[in-house]
Amino acid sequence: MIRSVMPESLTMCLLERVANAKGADILELPPLGKTIDPEAIERLFDERAQSVALEFTYAECHISIAGGRDPHITVER
């Protein structure tokens, strides 16, 4: 399990965390857009967000994103 606070775009941080959890290069991951709309994720957790939680499966990992303006990502293989 990897937990993080995001310093950059949410979707880039998500991809980096998944690649790290799988021991893979980010370019080896399937397109995120085939699983979930990356722009929708960014909009859910924008600067106006109060408290949001999102869970989904991507690249054989369970992803949890929770928080508001400063969300936390959890990746479980």
C-alpha positions in Angstrom: 0.0 0.0 0.0 1.3 3.4 -0.9 -0.1 6.7 0.5 0.8 10.1 -0.7 0.0 13.7 -0.6 0.1 15.2 -4.1 2.6 17.9 -5.1 1.6 18.0 -8.8 -1.4 17.1 -10.9 -3.6 14.5 -9.3 -3.7 12.2 -12.4 0.1 12.4 -12.8 0.6 11.6 -9.2 -1.9 8.7 -9.4 0.0 7.2 -12.4 3.3 7.5 -10.7 2.0 5.8 -7.6 0.5 2.9 -9.6 3.7 2.5 -11.6 5.7 2.5 -8.3 3.4 -0.1 -6.7 3.6 -2.4 -9.7 7.4 -1.9 -10.2 6.7 -0.7 -13.7 7.5 2.3 -15.8 4.6 4.8 -16.1 4.6 4.2 -19.9 3.9 0.5 -19.4 0.6 1.3 -17.7 -2.7 1.0 -19.7 -4.3 4.4 -20.6 -6.0 5.8 -17.6 -8.8 7.2 -19.8 -9.9 3.6 -20.6 -10.8 3.1 -17.0 -11.9 6.6 -15.7 -12.0 10.1 -17.1 -8.8 11.8 -15.9 -10.4 15.3 -16.3 -13.3 14.3 -14.2 -10.9 13.2 -11.4 -9.2 16.6 -11.6 -12.5 18.4 -11.4 -13.7 16.4 -8.4 -10.6 17.4 -6.4 -10.2 21.0 -7.6 -9.5 23.9 -5.3 -13.2 24.2 -4.4 -13.6 20.6 -3.2 -14.6 20.2 0.4 -14.5 16.4 1.1 -14.6 13.9 -1.8 -13.9 10.2 -1.9 -13.4 8.1 -5.0 -12.5 4.4 -5.4 -11.9 2.4 -8.6 -9.7 -0.3 -10.0 -7.0 0.5 -12.5 -4.1 -1.6 -13.8 -5.0 -4.4 -11.3 -4.7 -2.0 -8.4 -7.4 -0.7 -6.0 -7.2 3.1 -6.0 -8.7 5.3 -3.3 -8.6 9.1 -3.5 -10.0 11.0 -0.5 -9.9 14.6 0.6 -10.6 18.0 -0.8 -8.1 20.5 -2.0 -5.3 18.3 -0.6 -6.4 14.7 -1.5 -4.6 11.5 -0.4 -4.1 8.7 -2.9 -4.0 5.1 -1.7 -2.9 2.3 -4.1 -3.3 -1.3 -3.1 -2.1 -4.2 -5.3 
